[in-house]
Amino acid sequence: MSSTIDTHQELHSDDVAAIDELRGIYAKLKSELSRVIVGQETVIEQLAICLFARGHSLLMGVPGLAKTLLVSRLAETMSLSFSRIQFTPDLMPMDITGTDILQETPEGRREFEFVKGPVFANIVLADEINRAPSKTQAAMLEAMQEHQVTVVGRHYTLSPPFFVLATQNPVEQEGTYPLPEAQLDRFMFLVHVDYPSRSEEIDIARTTTGGELPQLQSILTGESVQKYQELVRRVPVPQHIYEFAVDLVRRTRPNLEESPDWLKPLVAWGAGPRAVQYLILGAKSHAALNGSYMARLEDVLAVAEPVLSHRVLTNFNAESEGIRSNDIIKRLVDELNAESAGG
């Protein structure tokens, strides 16, 4: 494989200094969040990758794992506005986007005035998004994809940066409306929030049952977040990394020749082209946050599972054998990585 770099993407000296600066800011961010969040280092890293890559995340985890606390405190460290929307079966699109309300003007006339909904924030937590009906989900997904909302035929732009974190409860599925695969594809990452370790759970009990949790220091502004998002886009990528990302995604598709024989009976549907885009963007963001001036293979490997786990759909054969999409992705990554090293 070729290791040439697109010369149009070479970093300038200012960008090199900015990446060094971003690495330091990321270290401060993690240190500040550790004052109120015990553990969850991987979750914090994946959320930061998503934020600076200008993507959105879907968090999967049982109740009580501090998902809401983590997201709200992340917004606090960045001086960003935060909004939480609790999705319920009776939630309507206007409850998210806002609506026109008839108001009386000082001149005595009555006019409709648009009142913004909770989606008009920098960081939006869409709690249990699968509890709302499809039309409400669609309103949320339009905001995620287009960075705007449409109300009575009029478009309203959302102020950047705009970052959506949605949660799904994997335990209780009664009365839910699961997100279709095409809508799941809008999320850059599927972030699994696991139970804490024993020692972490002891720390949680100690820190959360005393006085009030501390206020966190503001480390970033909305303007600086946008600046670093632009910086991430300029991180150069060697040609062989593009090839690795494309080959990995193509192997998830059971109808293609390059897909391995063991995968074909287990996968109903593979990942689409958006997965390639998010693998590259995720690798760029991971590289920048860790102070690297170029996307490397280890950066792609770091984001492969959260990018692909909700895009590789297993069938009944896999479910009957207890094989999850994560297991398939890990095997694909190991095989392709071994081939790349041998080639």
C-alpha positions as CSV (number, residue, x, y, z in Angstrom):
1,M,0.0,0.0,0.0
2,S,1.1,3.5,-0.7
3,S,1.9,5.8,2.2
4,T,1.9,9.1,0.3
5,I,0.1,12.1,1.7
6,D,-2.1,14.5,-0.1
7,T,0.2,17.6,-0.4
8,H,-2.8,19.9,-0.3
9,Q,-3.4,18.7,3.3
10,E,0.1,19.3,4.8
11,L,-0.1,21.2,8.1
12,H,1.2,24.7,8.5
13,S,3.3,25.6,11.5
14,D,0.4,27.4,13.1
15,D,-1.7,24.2,12.9
16,V,1.1,22.2,14.5
17,A,1.1,24.7,17.4
18,A,-2.7,24.5,17.5
19,I,-2.6,20.7,17.8
20,D,-0.1,20.9,20.7
21,E,-2.5,23.4,22.3
22,L,-5.5,21.1,21.7
23,R,-3.7,18.2,23.4
24,G,-3.1,20.3,26.5
25,I,-6.7,21.5,26.5
26,Y,-8.0,17.9,26.2
27,A,-5.8,16.9,29.2
28,K,-7.3,19.7,31.2
29,L,-10.8,18.8,30.1
30,K,-10.4,15.2,31.3
31,S,-8.9,16.4,34.6
32,E,-11.7,18.8,35.2
33,L,-14.4,16.2,34.4
34,S,-12.7,13.7,36.7
35,R,-13.7,15.9,39.7
36,V,-17.4,14.9,39.2
37,I,-17.3,11.9,36.9
38,V,-15.7,8.7,38.2
39,G,-14.2,6.5,35.5
40,Q,-15.7,6.4,32.0
41,E,-12.4,7.5,30.4
42,T,-13.3,5.8,27.2
43,V,-16.7,7.4,27.0
44,I,-15.3,10.9,27.6
45,E,-12.7,10.3,24.9
46,Q,-15.3,9.1,22.4
47,L,-17.5,12.1,23.1
48,A,-14.6,14.5,22.7
49,I,-13.7,12.8,19.4
50,C,-17.2,13.2,18.2
51,L,-17.5,16.8,19.3
52,F,-14.3,18.0,17.5
53,A,-15.2,15.9,14.4
54,R,-18.6,17.7,14.3
55,G,-20.5,14.4,14.7
56,H,-23.3,13.2,17.0
57,S,-23.3,10.3,19.4
58,L,-25.8,7.7,20.5
59,L,-25.2,6.5,24.1
60,M,-26.3,3.1,25.0
61,G,-26.4,2.1,28.7
62,V,-28.7,1.2,31.5
63,P,-30.2,3.9,33.8
64,G,-28.1,5.4,36.6
65,L,-24.7,5.5,34.8
66,A,-24.4,9.3,35.0
67,K,-25.0,9.9,31.3
68,T,-27.0,13.1,31.9
69,L,-24.4,14.3,34.5
70,L,-21.5,13.7,32.1
71,V,-23.1,15.5,29.2
72,S,-24.2,18.5,31.3
73,R,-20.8,18.9,32.9
74,L,-19.1,18.5,29.5
75,A,-21.1,21.5,28.4
76,E,-20.1,23.4,31.6
77,T,-16.4,22.9,30.9
78,M,-16.9,24.4,27.4
79,S,-19.1,27.4,28.3
80,L,-21.7,26.0,26.0
81,S,-25.5,26.1,26.4
82,F,-27.0,22.8,27.4
83,S,-30.5,21.4,27.0
84,R,-32.0,18.1,28.0
85,I,-35.1,16.7,26.2
86,Q,-36.9,13.8,27.8
87,F,-38.5,11.9,24.9
88,T,-41.9,10.4,25.6
89,P,-44.6,8.8,23.5
90,D,-46.7,12.0,23.5
91,L,-43.8,14.3,22.6
92,M,-44.6,16.4,19.5
93,P,-42.1,17.9,17.0
94,M,-43.0,21.4,18.2
95,D,-42.0,20.4,21.7
96,I,-38.5,20.1,20.3
97,T,-38.2,22.7,17.6
98,G,-40.4,25.4,19.1
99,T,-43.6,26.9,17.7
100,D,-45.4,30.2,16.7
101,I,-47.3,31.8,19.5
102,L,-49.9,34.6,19.0
103,Q,-48.6,37.7,20.8
104,E,-49.9,41.3,21.1
105,T,-47.5,44.0,19.9
106,P,-47.1,47.4,21.7
107,E,-49.2,48.9,18.9
108,G,-52.1,46.6,19.8
109,R,-51.8,44.3,16.8
110,R,-51.7,40.5,17.2
111,E,-48.8,38.8,15.5
112,F,-47.3,35.3,15.5
113,E,-43.9,35.2,17.2
114,F,-41.6,32.1,17.0
115,V,-40.6,30.8,20.4
116,K,-37.5,28.6,20.2
117,G,-37.6,25.1,21.5
118,P,-35.0,23.2,23.6
119,V,-33.1,22.1,20.4
120,F,-31.7,25.6,20.2
121,A,-28.7,24.9,22.4
122,N,-25.0,24.0,21.7
123,I,-25.2,20.6,23.4
124,V,-28.5,18.7,23.4
125,L,-29.2,15.6,25.3
126,A,-32.0,13.6,23.7
127,D,-32.9,11.3,26.5
128,E,-34.4,7.9,25.5
129,I,-34.9,9.1,21.9
130,N,-36.5,5.7,21.0
131,R,-39.5,6.6,23.3
132,A,-40.8,9.2,20.9
133,P,-42.8,8.5,17.7
134,S,-41.2,8.6,14.3
135,K,-42.3,12.1,13.4
136,T,-40.7,13.6,16.5
137,Q,-37.6,11.6,15.9
138,A,-37.5,13.0,12.3
139,A,-37.6,16.5,13.6
140,M,-34.7,15.8,15.8
141,L,-32.8,14.1,13.0
142,E,-33.4,17.1,10.7
143,A,-31.8,19.3,13.2
144,M,-28.8,17.0,13.5
145,Q,-28.3,16.6,9.8
146,E,-29.1,20.1,8.5
147,H,-28.3,22.2,11.6
148,Q,-31.7,23.8,11.1
149,V,-35.3,23.3,12.0
150,T,-38.4,23.9,9.9
151,V,-41.6,25.3,11.5
152,V,-44.6,26.2,9.4
153,G,-42.5,26.3,6.3
154,R,-39.9,28.6,7.7
155,H,-36.3,27.6,8.4
156,Y,-34.4,28.5,11.5
157,T,-30.6,28.0,11.7
158,L,-29.1,26.5,14.8
159,S,-26.1,28.3,16.2
160,P,-22.8,26.4,16.1
161,P,-21.3,24.4,17.6
162,F,-24.2,22.0,17.7
163,F,-23.7,18.6,19.3
164,V,-26.5,16.0,19.9
165,L,-26.1,13.1,22.3
166,A,-29.0,10.7,22.3
167,T,-29.5,7.9,24.7
168,Q,-31.3,4.6,24.4
169,N,-32.2,2.3,27.2
170,P,-31.3,-1.3,26.2
171,V,-33.3,-2.8,29.1
172,E,-36.8,-1.6,28.8
173,Q,-38.2,-1.9,25.3
174,E,-41.9,-1.8,26.0
175,G,-43.6,1.2,24.4
176,T,-40.6,2.3,22.4
177,Y,-40.1,3.2,18.8
178,P,-36.7,1.8,17.8
179,L,-34.7,4.1,15.5
180,P,-34.6,2.7,11.9
181,E,-31.2,1.8,10.5
182,A,-31.2,4.8,8.1
183,Q,-31.6,7.1,11.2
184,L,-29.0,5.2,13.2
185,D,-26.6,6.0,10.4
186,R,-26.9,9.7,11.2
187,F,-25.0,9.1,14.4
188,M,-21.2,9.2,14.1
189,F,-20.6,7.0,17.2
190,L,-22.5,4.4,19.2
191,V,-21.0,4.8,22.6
192,H,-21.5,2.0,25.1
193,V,-21.7,3.1,28.7
194,D,-20.8,0.2,30.9
195,Y,-21.1,-0.5,34.6
196,P,-18.2,0.9,36.7
197,S,-15.6,-1.3,38.3
198,R,-15.8,-2.2,42.0
199,S,-13.2,0.5,43.0
200,E,-14.9,3.1,40.8
201,E,-18.3,2.3,42.4
202,I,-16.8,2.8,45.8
203,D,-15.5,6.2,44.7
204,I,-18.9,7.0,43.3
205,A,-20.5,6.2,46.6
206,R,-18.0,8.3,48.5
207,T,-18.1,11.4,46.2
208,T,-21.8,11.6,45.5
209,T,-23.3,11.1,49.0
210,G,-21.6,14.0,50.7
211,G,-21.9,17.7,49.9
212,E,-22.7,19.3,46.6
213,L,-20.6,18.4,43.6
214,P,-18.1,21.2,42.7
215,Q,-18.6,23.7,39.9
216,L,-16.3,23.0,37.0
217,Q,-13.9,25.5,35.4
218,S,-14.7,26.7,31.9
219,I,-11.9,25.6,29.6
220,L,-13.3,26.2,26.1
221,T,-15.6,28.7,24.5
222,G,-18.0,28.1,21.6
223,E,-15.6,30.0,19.3
224,S,-12.6,28.0,20.3
225,V,-14.5,24.7,19.8
226,Q,-15.3,25.8,16.2
227,K,-11.7,26.7,15.7
228,Y,-10.5,23.3,16.7
229,Q,-13.2,21.6,14.7
230,E,-11.8,23.3,11.6
231,L,-8.3,22.3,12.7
232,V,-9.3,18.6,12.9
233,R,-10.5,18.8,9.3
234,R,-7.0,19.9,8.2
235,V,-5.2,16.9,9.8
236,P,-3.4,15.1,6.9
237,V,-4.2,11.5,6.1
238,P,-1.8,9.1,4.3
239,Q,-3.2,7.3,1.3
240,H,-2.9,3.9,2.9
241,I,-5.2,5.0,5.8
242,Y,-7.9,6.0,3.3
243,E,-7.4,2.6,1.7
244,F,-7.6,0.8,5.0
245,A,-10.8,2.5,6.0
246,V,-12.5,1.8,2.6
247,D,-11.3,-1.9,2.7
248,L,-12.6,-2.3,6.3
249,V,-16.1,-0.9,5.5
250,R,-16.4,-2.9,2.2
251,R,-15.6,-6.2,4.0
252,T,-18.7,-5.6,6.2
253,R,-21.0,-6.0,3.1
254,P,-21.9,-9.6,2.7
255,N,-22.9,-9.2,-1.0
256,L,-19.3,-8.1,-2.1
257,E,-16.5,-10.5,-3.1
258,E,-14.0,-8.9,-0.7
259,S,-16.3,-9.8,2.2
260,P,-14.8,-12.9,4.0
261,D,-16.7,-16.2,3.7
262,W,-17.2,-16.5,7.5
263,L,-19.1,-13.1,7.6
264,K,-21.6,-13.8,4.8
265,P,-23.9,-16.1,6.8
266,L,-23.9,-13.7,9.9
267,V,-24.5,-10.2,8.5
268,A,-27.8,-9.0,7.0
269,W,-26.5,-5.6,6.0
270,G,-23.1,-3.9,6.0
271,A,-22.0,-0.3,6.6
272,G,-22.5,2.4,4.0
273,P,-20.2,5.1,2.7
274,R,-20.9,7.4,5.6
275,A,-19.0,4.9,7.8
276,V,-15.8,5.6,5.7
277,Q,-16.3,9.3,6.2
278,Y,-16.7,8.9,10.0
279,L,-13.7,6.5,10.2
280,I,-11.5,9.2,8.6
281,L,-12.9,12.1,10.6
282,G,-12.8,10.1,13.8
283,A,-9.1,9.2,13.1
284,K,-8.3,12.8,12.5
285,S,-10.0,13.9,15.7
286,H,-8.3,11.1,17.7
287,A,-4.9,12.0,16.3
288,A,-5.3,15.8,17.1
289,L,-6.5,15.2,20.6
290,N,-3.5,13.0,21.3
291,G,-1.0,15.5,19.8
292,S,-0.3,13.7,16.5
293,Y,0.1,15.8,13.4
294,M,-1.1,13.0,11.0
295,A,-3.8,10.3,11.2
296,R,-2.3,6.9,11.8
297,L,-3.5,3.4,11.7
298,E,-3.9,3.3,15.4
299,D,-6.3,6.3,15.2
300,V,-8.6,4.4,12.8
301,L,-8.5,1.3,15.0
302,A,-9.5,3.5,18.0
303,V,-12.7,4.6,16.4
304,A,-13.6,1.5,14.3
305,E,-15.9,-0.1,16.9
306,P,-18.0,3.0,17.8
307,V,-18.3,3.9,14.1
308,L,-19.3,0.5,12.8
309,S,-21.1,-1.3,15.6
310,H,-24.5,0.2,14.8
311,R,-24.0,0.0,11.0
312,V,-23.2,-3.7,10.8
313,L,-26.6,-5.5,11.2
314,T,-26.4,-9.1,12.2
315,N,-29.1,-11.7,11.2
316,F,-30.8,-14.6,13.1
317,N,-27.8,-16.9,12.5
318,A,-25.5,-14.6,14.4
319,E,-28.0,-14.0,17.1
320,S,-28.6,-17.7,17.6
321,E,-24.9,-18.2,18.0
322,G,-24.5,-15.3,20.4
323,I,-22.4,-13.3,17.9
324,R,-22.7,-9.5,18.2
325,S,-21.7,-6.9,15.6
326,N,-18.8,-5.9,17.9
327,D,-17.4,-9.4,17.6
328,I,-17.6,-9.3,13.8
329,I,-15.9,-5.8,13.7
330,K,-13.1,-6.9,16.0
331,R,-12.4,-10.0,13.8
332,L,-12.5,-7.9,10.6
333,V,-10.1,-5.3,12.1
334,D,-7.7,-8.0,13.3
335,E,-7.7,-9.8,9.9
336,L,-7.2,-6.6,7.8
337,N,-4.6,-5.2,10.2
338,A,-2.6,-8.5,10.0
339,E,-2.8,-8.4,6.1
340,S,-1.7,-4.7,6.1
341,A,1.3,-5.5,8.4
342,G,2.2,-8.5,6.2
343,G,1.8,-6.6,2.9
